[in-house]
Amino acid sequence: MGRLNNGPNGGFSGKAGSFIGYNWKGGSYIRGLPRIKKNRQPTPGQLAARAKFAYLNMWLKKMPDIMAITFRSYSPKMTGMMASYSCNAGNVLGDYPDFQINFPAFMISHGELSGADNPTVSCDDDCTLTYNWEWLSGHQKASSKDACLLLAIIPETGSIYASFESTRYANTARLKIAKEQVGKVAEVYLSFVSFDRLKCSKSQYLGQVVLT
C-alpha cells in the first residue's frame, strides 16, 4: 500500500500495484517493479556491462570521501560517487574480462573553477612528488585561497595517494608516496577546490612519473 504525500496531487511513497514511489534529493519519483524471470541467465553483453561497472567501481570506491567533494557540483540529483561513475563510465578500455582505465582521460574532479597554469610534476629521490604551476591572478573563477588536491594512482599495486595540501597561490606542493612504491609508475593528477569545499576545477592529468 502506498502513502500519498501532500494530498492527492502530491507524490506517493511505498508500493502500489506494480509501481514504487520514493523521494530522492527533494524530488518525488515513481518506477515500475522489475519483471522477475526465474532461472534466466544473463547475456554475454550483460555480463560484460556488469564486469565493466565492477571494474570502474573498484577504483572509485578507493576514494569516496574525495569524490563526495570533487563531484559535488556535477549534478544536484547525484551523490559524489554516482557523479564520478557517470563522468568516468566511458574511460574504461578493453573487452570483457580484460579492462583497463584510460588514465589520461580519467577525471578525479569536475567543476567550473580554473585549473592550473603550466603545471608540472617531478619525483624527488625520497619518493615525493613535487608539483609546480603558475598562479595568474587574472582568472575570474579562481582564488588564491583555493586548496590543491594532489592525487597519484599506482596501477601496478592498486594504490592511491591523495592530499589537500598548499594553496593555489603557493605555486608548489608535495605529495609523499610510500617507499615500497619505488620503481612503480604513478599516474598523476592536480585539481583545485574552493576554500568552502563547494566548488572544484576539472582535474588535470599531468602524466606518468616513475617513482624513485
CYANA upper distance limits for C-alpha pairs under 8 A (distance plus 0.5 A):
  1 MET  CA     14 GLY  CA      6.94
  1 MET  CA     15 LYS  CA      5.82
  1 MET  CA     16 ALA  CA      5.77
  1 MET  CA     17 GLY  CA      8.40
  2 GLY  CA     12 PHE  CA      6.80
  2 GLY  CA     13 SER  CA      6.03
  2 GLY  CA     14 GLY  CA      4.84
  2 GLY  CA     15 LYS  CA      5.33
  2 GLY  CA     16 ALA  CA      5.64
  2 GLY  CA     20 ILE  CA      8.40
  2 GLY  CA     21 GLY  CA      7.98
  3 ARG  CA     12 PHE  CA      5.77
  3 ARG  CA     13 SER  CA      5.76
  3 ARG  CA     14 GLY  CA      6.72
  4 LEU  CA      8 PRO  CA      6.90
  4 LEU  CA     10 GLY  CA      7.09
  4 LEU  CA     11 GLY  CA      6.66
  4 LEU  CA     12 PHE  CA      4.82
  4 LEU  CA     13 SER  CA      7.15
  5 ASN  CA     10 GLY  CA      5.79
  5 ASN  CA     11 GLY  CA      5.86
  5 ASN  CA     12 PHE  CA      5.73
  5 ASN  CA     13 SER  CA      7.72
  6 ASN  CA     10 GLY  CA      5.42
  6 ASN  CA     11 GLY  CA      7.74
 11 GLY  CA     21 GLY  CA      7.82
 11 GLY  CA     28 SER  CA      6.08
 11 GLY  CA     29 TYR  CA      7.87
 12 PHE  CA     21 GLY  CA      5.83
 12 PHE  CA     22 TYR  CA      7.37
 12 PHE  CA     28 SER  CA      7.97
 13 SER  CA     20 ILE  CA      7.45
 13 SER  CA     21 GLY  CA      4.79
 13 SER  CA     22 TYR  CA      5.36
 13 SER  CA     23 ASN  CA      7.72
 14 GLY  CA     20 ILE  CA      6.11
 14 GLY  CA     21 GLY  CA      5.81
 14 GLY  CA     22 TYR  CA      7.16
 15 LYS  CA     19 PHE  CA      6.38
 15 LYS  CA     20 ILE  CA      5.01
 15 LYS  CA     21 GLY  CA      6.93
 16 ALA  CA     20 ILE  CA      6.79
 16 ALA  CA     21 GLY  CA      8.47
 18 SER  CA     32 GLY  CA      6.21
 18 SER  CA     33 LEU  CA      5.89
 19 PHE  CA     30 ILE  CA      7.20
 19 PHE  CA     31 ARG  CA      6.11
 19 PHE  CA     32 GLY  CA      4.86
 19 PHE  CA     33 LEU  CA      6.15
 20 ILE  CA     30 ILE  CA      6.11
 20 ILE  CA     31 ARG  CA      5.96
 20 ILE  CA     32 GLY  CA      6.69
 20 ILE  CA     33 LEU  CA      7.33
 21 GLY  CA     28 SER  CA      7.78
 21 GLY  CA     29 TYR  CA      6.23
 21 GLY  CA     30 ILE  CA      4.93
 21 GLY  CA     31 ARG  CA      7.16
 22 TYR  CA     28 SER  CA      6.46
 22 TYR  CA     29 TYR  CA      5.93
 22 TYR  CA     30 ILE  CA      6.88
 23 ASN  CA     27 GLY  CA      6.04
 23 ASN  CA     28 SER  CA      5.08
 23 ASN  CA     29 TYR  CA      6.55
 24 TRP  CA     28 SER  CA      7.05
 24 TRP  CA     29 TYR  CA      7.91
 24 TRP  CA     77 LYS  CA      8.29
 25 LYS  CA     76 PRO  CA      8.34
 25 LYS  CA     77 LYS  CA      6.80
 42 PRO  CA     46 GLN  CA      6.31
 42 PRO  CA     47 LEU  CA      6.82
 43 THR  CA     47 LEU  CA      6.79
 44 PRO  CA     48 ALA  CA      6.67
 45 GLY  CA     49 ALA  CA      6.68
 46 GLN  CA     50 ARG  CA      6.62
 47 LEU  CA     51 ALA  CA      6.60
 48 ALA  CA     52 LYS  CA      6.57
 48 ALA  CA     95 ASP  CA      8.32
 48 ALA  CA     96 TYR  CA      5.83
 48 ALA  CA     97 PRO  CA      7.60
 49 ALA  CA     53 PHE  CA      6.72
 50 ARG  CA     54 ALA  CA      6.64
 51 ALA  CA     55 TYR  CA      6.58
 51 ALA  CA     96 TYR  CA      7.61
 51 ALA  CA     97 PRO  CA      7.53
 52 LYS  CA     56 LEU  CA      6.82
 52 LYS  CA     92 VAL  CA      7.83
 52 LYS  CA     96 TYR  CA      7.89
 52 LYS  CA     99 PHE  CA      7.63
 53 PHE  CA     57 ASN  CA      6.48
 53 PHE  CA     89 ALA  CA      8.31
 54 ALA  CA     58 MET  CA      6.53
 55 TYR  CA     59 TRP  CA      7.52
 55 TYR  CA     99 PHE  CA      7.79
 56 LEU  CA     60 LEU  CA      6.88
 56 LEU  CA     85 TYR  CA      7.99
 56 LEU  CA     89 ALA  CA      7.95
 56 LEU  CA     92 VAL  CA      7.58
 56 LEU  CA    101 ILE  CA      8.21
 57 ASN  CA     61 LYS  CA      6.27
 57 ASN  CA     85 TYR  CA      7.92
 58 MET  CA     62 LYS  CA      7.50
 59 TRP  CA     63 MET  CA      8.24
 59 TRP  CA    158 GLY  CA      8.45
 60 LEU  CA     64 PRO  CA      7.24
 60 LEU  CA     67 MET  CA      8.50
 60 LEU  CA     81 MET  CA      7.79
 60 LEU  CA     84 SER  CA      8.02
 60 LEU  CA     85 TYR  CA      8.02
 61 LYS  CA     81 MET  CA      8.31
 62 LYS  CA    160 ILE  CA      7.94
 63 MET  CA     67 MET  CA      6.85
 64 PRO  CA     68 ALA  CA      6.60
 64 PRO  CA     80 GLY  CA      8.11
 64 PRO  CA     81 MET  CA      6.87
 65 ASP  CA     69 ILE  CA      7.39
 66 ILE  CA     70 THR  CA      6.62
 67 MET  CA     71 PHE  CA      6.06
 67 MET  CA     72 ARG  CA      8.16
 67 MET  CA     80 GLY  CA      5.58
 67 MET  CA     81 MET  CA      6.37
 67 MET  CA     84 SER  CA      7.12
 67 MET  CA    108 ILE  CA      7.67
 67 MET  CA    109 SER  CA      7.66
 68 ALA  CA     72 ARG  CA      6.46
 68 ALA  CA     79 THR  CA      7.39
 68 ALA  CA     80 GLY  CA      4.65
 68 ALA  CA     81 MET  CA      7.00
 69 ILE  CA     80 GLY  CA      7.37
 69 ILE  CA    197 ARG  CA      7.00
 69 ILE  CA    198 LEU  CA      7.70
 70 THR  CA     80 GLY  CA      7.79
 70 THR  CA    108 ILE  CA      7.50
 70 THR  CA    109 SER  CA      5.04
 70 THR  CA    110 HIS  CA      6.71
 70 THR  CA    111 GLY  CA      8.26
 70 THR  CA    193 VAL  CA      7.87
 70 THR  CA    199 LYS  CA      8.08
 70 THR  CA    200 CYS  CA      6.39
 71 PHE  CA     75 SER  CA      8.42
 71 PHE  CA     79 THR  CA      8.42
 71 PHE  CA     80 GLY  CA      5.44
 71 PHE  CA     81 MET  CA      8.22
 71 PHE  CA     83 ALA  CA      6.61
 71 PHE  CA     84 SER  CA      6.83
 71 PHE  CA    109 SER  CA      6.15
 71 PHE  CA    110 HIS  CA      6.07
 71 PHE  CA    111 GLY  CA      7.86
 71 PHE  CA    200 CYS  CA      8.24
 72 ARG  CA     76 PRO  CA      8.10
 72 ARG  CA     79 THR  CA      7.67
 72 ARG  CA     80 GLY  CA      6.07
 72 ARG  CA    198 LEU  CA      7.45
 72 ARG  CA    199 LYS  CA      8.06
 73 SER  CA    110 HIS  CA      7.98
 73 SER  CA    111 GLY  CA      6.88
 73 SER  CA    198 LEU  CA      7.88
 73 SER  CA    199 LYS  CA      7.25
 73 SER  CA    200 CYS  CA      8.37
 74 TYR  CA     78 MET  CA      8.30
 74 TYR  CA     80 GLY  CA      8.49
 74 TYR  CA     83 ALA  CA      6.78
 74 TYR  CA    110 HIS  CA      6.84
 74 TYR  CA    111 GLY  CA      7.17
 75 SER  CA     83 ALA  CA      7.34
 78 MET  CA     82 MET  CA      6.16
 78 MET  CA     83 ALA  CA      6.22
 79 THR  CA     83 ALA  CA      6.60
 80 GLY  CA     84 SER  CA      6.58
 81 MET  CA     85 TYR  CA      6.74
 82 MET  CA     86 SER  CA      6.73
 83 ALA  CA     87 CYS  CA      6.59
 84 SER  CA     88 ASN  CA      6.60
 84 SER  CA    107 MET  CA      8.19
 84 SER  CA    108 ILE  CA      7.97
 84 SER  CA    109 SER  CA      8.27
 85 TYR  CA     89 ALA  CA      6.06
 87 CYS  CA    107 MET  CA      7.71
 88 ASN  CA     92 VAL  CA      8.07
 88 ASN  CA    106 PHE  CA      6.70
 88 ASN  CA    107 MET  CA      7.04
 91 ASN  CA    101 ILE  CA      6.52
 91 ASN  CA    102 ASN  CA      5.67
 91 ASN  CA    103 PHE  CA      8.19
 91 ASN  CA    105 ALA  CA      6.90
 91 ASN  CA    106 PHE  CA      6.53
 92 VAL  CA     99 PHE  CA      7.00
 92 VAL  CA    100 GLN  CA      6.24
 92 VAL  CA    101 ILE  CA      5.24
 92 VAL  CA    102 ASN  CA      6.35
 93 LEU  CA     99 PHE  CA      6.12
 93 LEU  CA    100 GLN  CA      5.74
 93 LEU  CA    101 ILE  CA      6.51
 93 LEU  CA    102 ASN  CA      6.74
 94 GLY  CA     98 ASP  CA      6.36
 94 GLY  CA     99 PHE  CA      5.18
 94 GLY  CA    100 GLN  CA      6.77
 95 ASP  CA     99 PHE  CA      6.55
101 ILE  CA    106 PHE  CA      7.81
102 ASN  CA    106 PHE  CA      6.53
103 PHE  CA    187 GLU  CA      7.40
103 PHE  CA    205 TYR  CA      8.40
104 PRO  CA    205 TYR  CA      6.35
104 PRO  CA    207 GLY  CA      7.59
105 ALA  CA    205 TYR  CA      8.13
106 PHE  CA    205 TYR  CA      8.46
107 MET  CA    202 LYS  CA      7.88
107 MET  CA    203 SER  CA      6.36
107 MET  CA    204 GLN  CA      8.40
108 ILE  CA    189 TYR  CA      8.21
108 ILE  CA    191 SER  CA      8.41
108 ILE  CA    202 LYS  CA      8.30
108 ILE  CA    203 SER  CA      6.27
109 SER  CA    191 SER  CA      7.37
109 SER  CA    200 CYS  CA      7.19
109 SER  CA    201 SER  CA      7.10
109 SER  CA    202 LYS  CA      5.79
109 SER  CA    203 SER  CA      5.61
110 HIS  CA    200 CYS  CA      6.63
110 HIS  CA    201 SER  CA      6.19
110 HIS  CA    202 LYS  CA      4.74
110 HIS  CA    203 SER  CA      7.05
111 GLY  CA    199 LYS  CA      6.91
111 GLY  CA    200 CYS  CA      5.22
111 GLY  CA    201 SER  CA      5.11
111 GLY  CA    202 LYS  CA      5.80
112 GLU  CA    141 LYS  CA      7.58
112 GLU  CA    199 LYS  CA      7.73
112 GLU  CA    200 CYS  CA      6.87
112 GLU  CA    201 SER  CA      5.91
112 GLU  CA    202 LYS  CA      7.52
113 LEU  CA    141 LYS  CA      5.48
113 LEU  CA    142 ALA  CA      6.24
113 LEU  CA    192 PHE  CA      7.84
113 LEU  CA    193 VAL  CA      8.30
113 LEU  CA    199 LYS  CA      7.20
113 LEU  CA    200 CYS  CA      5.90
113 LEU  CA    201 SER  CA      4.69
113 LEU  CA    202 LYS  CA      7.82
114 SER  CA    139 HIS  CA      7.41
114 SER  CA    141 LYS  CA      5.94
114 SER  CA    142 ALA  CA      6.02
114 SER  CA    192 PHE  CA      8.39
114 SER  CA    201 SER  CA      6.14
114 SER  CA    202 LYS  CA      8.30
115 GLY  CA    191 SER  CA      7.20
115 GLY  CA    192 PHE  CA      7.23
115 GLY  CA    201 SER  CA      6.16
115 GLY  CA    202 LYS  CA      7.22
115 GLY  CA    203 SER  CA      7.88
115 GLY  CA    204 GLN  CA      7.77
116 ALA  CA    133 TRP  CA      6.60
116 ALA  CA    134 GLU  CA      7.25
116 ALA  CA    135 TRP  CA      7.73
116 ALA  CA    190 LEU  CA      8.48
116 ALA  CA    191 SER  CA      8.24
116 ALA  CA    204 GLN  CA      8.42
117 ASP  CA    133 TRP  CA      6.23
117 ASP  CA    134 GLU  CA      5.55
117 ASP  CA    135 TRP  CA      7.09
117 ASP  CA    136 LEU  CA      7.85
118 ASN  CA    133 TRP  CA      5.93
118 ASN  CA    134 GLU  CA      6.64
119 PRO  CA    131 TYR  CA      7.63
119 PRO  CA    132 ASN  CA      6.11
119 PRO  CA    133 TRP  CA      4.71
119 PRO  CA    134 GLU  CA      7.57
119 PRO  CA    206 LEU  CA      7.80
120 THR  CA    131 TYR  CA      6.31
120 THR  CA    132 ASN  CA      5.80
120 THR  CA    133 TRP  CA      6.85
120 THR  CA    206 LEU  CA      7.11
121 VAL  CA    129 LEU  CA      7.09
121 VAL  CA    130 THR  CA      6.02
121 VAL  CA    131 TYR  CA      4.99
121 VAL  CA    132 ASN  CA      6.83
121 VAL  CA    206 LEU  CA      7.32
121 VAL  CA    209 VAL  CA      8.44
122 SER  CA    129 LEU  CA      6.17
122 SER  CA    130 THR  CA      5.88
122 SER  CA    131 TYR  CA      7.29
122 SER  CA    209 VAL  CA      7.46
123 CYS  CA    127 CYS  CA      6.78
123 CYS  CA    128 THR  CA      6.08
123 CYS  CA    129 LEU  CA      5.03
123 CYS  CA    130 THR  CA      6.61
123 CYS  CA    209 VAL  CA      7.54
123 CYS  CA    210 VAL  CA      7.96
123 CYS  CA    211 LEU  CA      6.67
123 CYS  CA    212 THR  CA      7.09
124 ASP  CA    128 THR  CA      5.83
124 ASP  CA    129 LEU  CA      6.90
124 ASP  CA    130 THR  CA      7.72
124 ASP  CA    212 THR  CA      7.21
125 ASP  CA    212 THR  CA      5.73
126 ASP  CA    179 LYS  CA      8.19
126 ASP  CA    212 THR  CA      7.31
127 CYS  CA    176 LYS  CA      7.04
127 CYS  CA    177 ILE  CA      6.05
127 CYS  CA    178 ALA  CA      7.48
127 CYS  CA    179 LYS  CA      6.77
127 CYS  CA    181 GLN  CA      8.41
127 CYS  CA    182 VAL  CA      7.10
127 CYS  CA    211 LEU  CA      6.26
127 CYS  CA    212 THR  CA      5.74
128 THR  CA    174 ARG  CA      7.06
128 THR  CA    175 LEU  CA      6.10
128 THR  CA    176 LYS  CA      4.94
128 THR  CA    177 ILE  CA      6.14
128 THR  CA    211 LEU  CA      8.43
129 LEU  CA    174 ARG  CA      6.02
129 LEU  CA    175 LEU  CA      5.53
129 LEU  CA    176 LYS  CA      6.86
129 LEU  CA    177 ILE  CA      7.93
130 THR  CA    172 THR  CA      7.68
130 THR  CA    173 ALA  CA      6.45
130 THR  CA    174 ARG  CA      5.04
130 THR  CA    175 LEU  CA      7.07
131 TYR  CA    172 THR  CA      5.89
131 TYR  CA    173 ALA  CA      5.73
131 TYR  CA    174 ARG  CA      6.56
132 ASN  CA    171 ASN  CA      6.13
132 ASN  CA    172 THR  CA      4.92
132 ASN  CA    173 ALA  CA      7.30
133 TRP  CA    171 ASN  CA      5.60
133 TRP  CA    172 THR  CA      6.90
134 GLU  CA    171 ASN  CA      6.15
135 TRP  CA    144 SER  CA      8.41
135 TRP  CA    168 ARG  CA      7.07
135 TRP  CA    169 TYR  CA      6.39
135 TRP  CA    170 ALA  CA      8.46
135 TRP  CA    171 ASN  CA      6.70
137 SER  CA    142 ALA  CA      8.33
137 SER  CA    143 SER  CA      8.29
137 SER  CA    144 SER  CA      8.18
142 ALA  CA    146 ASP  CA      7.57
143 SER  CA    168 ARG  CA      7.81
143 SER  CA    194 SER  CA      8.04
144 SER  CA    167 THR  CA      7.17
144 SER  CA    168 ARG  CA      5.76
144 SER  CA    169 TYR  CA      5.12
145 LYS  CA    167 THR  CA      6.17
145 LYS  CA    168 ARG  CA      6.83
145 LYS  CA    169 TYR  CA      7.32
145 LYS  CA    194 SER  CA      7.68
145 LYS  CA    195 PHE  CA      6.63
146 ASP  CA    167 THR  CA      6.00
146 ASP  CA    168 ARG  CA      5.95
146 ASP  CA    169 TYR  CA      8.44
146 ASP  CA    192 PHE  CA      6.51
146 ASP  CA    193 VAL  CA      5.94
146 ASP  CA    194 SER  CA      5.04
146 ASP  CA    195 PHE  CA      5.90
147 ALA  CA    164 PHE  CA      6.79
147 ALA  CA    165 GLU  CA      7.09
147 ALA  CA    166 SER  CA      6.68
147 ALA  CA    167 THR  CA      5.02
147 ALA  CA    168 ARG  CA      6.71
147 ALA  CA    192 PHE  CA      6.08
147 ALA  CA    193 VAL  CA      5.64
147 ALA  CA    194 SER  CA      6.69
147 ALA  CA    195 PHE  CA      6.88
148 CYS  CA    163 SER  CA      8.46
148 CYS  CA    164 PHE  CA      5.92
148 CYS  CA    165 GLU  CA      6.07
148 CYS  CA    166 SER  CA      6.44
148 CYS  CA    167 THR  CA      6.00
148 CYS  CA    168 ARG  CA      6.79
148 CYS  CA    173 ALA  CA      8.31
148 CYS  CA    190 LEU  CA      7.61
148 CYS  CA    191 SER  CA      6.44
148 CYS  CA    192 PHE  CA      5.24
148 CYS  CA    193 VAL  CA      6.95
149 LEU  CA    162 ALA  CA      7.55
149 LEU  CA    163 SER  CA      6.32
149 LEU  CA    164 PHE  CA      5.11
149 LEU  CA    165 GLU  CA      7.15
149 LEU  CA    190 LEU  CA      6.31
149 LEU  CA    191 SER  CA      5.49
149 LEU  CA    192 PHE  CA      6.22
149 LEU  CA    193 VAL  CA      7.54
150 LEU  CA    162 ALA  CA      5.90
150 LEU  CA    163 SER  CA      5.81
150 LEU  CA    164 PHE  CA      6.84
150 LEU  CA    165 GLU  CA      7.75
150 LEU  CA    174 ARG  CA      8.42
150 LEU  CA    175 LEU  CA      7.12
150 LEU  CA    188 VAL  CA      8.43
150 LEU  CA    189 TYR  CA      6.76
150 LEU  CA    190 LEU  CA      5.65
150 LEU  CA    191 SER  CA      7.30
151 LEU  CA    160 ILE  CA      7.70
151 LEU  CA    161 TYR  CA      6.12
151 LEU  CA    162 ALA  CA      4.74
151 LEU  CA    163 SER  CA      7.15
151 LEU  CA    175 LEU  CA      8.32
151 LEU  CA    188 VAL  CA      6.53
151 LEU  CA    189 TYR  CA      5.73
151 LEU  CA    190 LEU  CA      6.97
152 ALA  CA    160 ILE  CA      6.26
152 ALA  CA    161 TYR  CA      5.73
152 ALA  CA    162 ALA  CA      6.94
152 ALA  CA    186 ALA  CA      6.35
152 ALA  CA    187 GLU  CA      5.99
152 ALA  CA    188 VAL  CA      5.02
152 ALA  CA    189 TYR  CA      6.72
153 ILE  CA    158 GLY  CA      7.76
153 ILE  CA    159 SER  CA      6.47
153 ILE  CA    160 ILE  CA      5.09
153 ILE  CA    161 TYR  CA      7.07
153 ILE  CA    186 ALA  CA      5.98
153 ILE  CA    187 GLU  CA      5.55
153 ILE  CA    188 VAL  CA      7.05
154 ILE  CA    158 GLY  CA      6.16
154 ILE  CA    159 SER  CA      5.61
154 ILE  CA    160 ILE  CA      6.72
154 ILE  CA    184 LYS  CA      7.50
154 ILE  CA    185 VAL  CA      6.66
154 ILE  CA    186 ALA  CA      5.26
154 ILE  CA    187 GLU  CA      6.90
155 PRO  CA    159 SER  CA      7.34
155 PRO  CA    185 VAL  CA      8.05
155 PRO  CA    186 ALA  CA      7.79
155 PRO  CA    187 GLU  CA      8.27
156 GLU  CA    184 LYS  CA      7.60
156 GLU  CA    185 VAL  CA      8.15
161 TYR  CA    175 LEU  CA      8.32
161 TYR  CA    177 ILE  CA      7.35
162 ALA  CA    175 LEU  CA      7.81
163 SER  CA    175 LEU  CA      7.36
165 GLU  CA    173 ALA  CA      6.96
165 GLU  CA    174 ARG  CA      8.04
166 SER  CA    170 ALA  CA      6.96
166 SER  CA    172 THR  CA      7.83
166 SER  CA    173 ALA  CA      6.28
167 THR  CA    171 ASN  CA      8.01
168 ARG  CA    172 THR  CA      8.49
168 ARG  CA    192 PHE  CA      7.88
177 ILE  CA    181 GLN  CA      7.54
178 ALA  CA    182 VAL  CA      8.32
181 GLN  CA    211 LEU  CA      7.31
182 VAL  CA    210 VAL  CA      8.34
182 VAL  CA    211 LEU  CA      5.46
182 VAL  CA    212 THR  CA      5.61
183 GLY  CA    210 VAL  CA      6.62
183 GLY  CA    211 LEU  CA      5.76
183 GLY  CA    212 THR  CA      6.46
184 LYS  CA    210 VAL  CA      6.35
184 LYS  CA    211 LEU  CA      6.20
185 VAL  CA    208 GLN  CA      6.85
185 VAL  CA    209 VAL  CA      6.12
185 VAL  CA    210 VAL  CA      5.03
185 VAL  CA    211 LEU  CA      6.68
186 ALA  CA    208 GLN  CA      5.99
186 ALA  CA    209 VAL  CA      5.69
186 ALA  CA    210 VAL  CA      6.77
186 ALA  CA    211 LEU  CA      7.40
187 GLU  CA    205 TYR  CA      8.31
187 GLU  CA    206 LEU  CA      8.17
187 GLU  CA    207 GLY  CA      6.42
187 GLU  CA    208 GLN  CA      5.28
187 GLU  CA    209 VAL  CA      7.19
188 VAL  CA    205 TYR  CA      6.58
188 VAL  CA    206 LEU  CA      5.90
188 VAL  CA    207 GLY  CA      6.22
188 VAL  CA    208 GLN  CA      6.73
188 VAL  CA    209 VAL  CA      7.76
189 TYR  CA    203 SER  CA      7.02
189 TYR  CA    204 GLN  CA      6.04
189 TYR  CA    205 TYR  CA      5.13
189 TYR  CA    206 LEU  CA      6.05
189 TYR  CA    207 GLY  CA      8.18
190 LEU  CA    203 SER  CA      6.23
190 LEU  CA    204 GLN  CA      5.76
190 LEU  CA    205 TYR  CA      7.19
190 LEU  CA    206 LEU  CA      7.69
191 SER  CA    200 CYS  CA      7.85
191 SER  CA    201 SER  CA      6.41
191 SER  CA    202 LYS  CA      7.05
191 SER  CA    203 SER  CA      5.12
191 SER  CA    204 GLN  CA      6.77
192 PHE  CA    200 CYS  CA      6.18
192 PHE  CA    201 SER  CA      5.89
192 PHE  CA    203 SER  CA      8.20
193 VAL  CA    197 ARG  CA      6.33
193 VAL  CA    198 LEU  CA      8.02
193 VAL  CA    199 LYS  CA      6.32
193 VAL  CA    200 CYS  CA      4.94
193 VAL  CA    201 SER  CA      7.12
194 SER  CA    198 LEU  CA      6.79
194 SER  CA    199 LYS  CA      5.77
194 SER  CA    200 CYS  CA      6.75
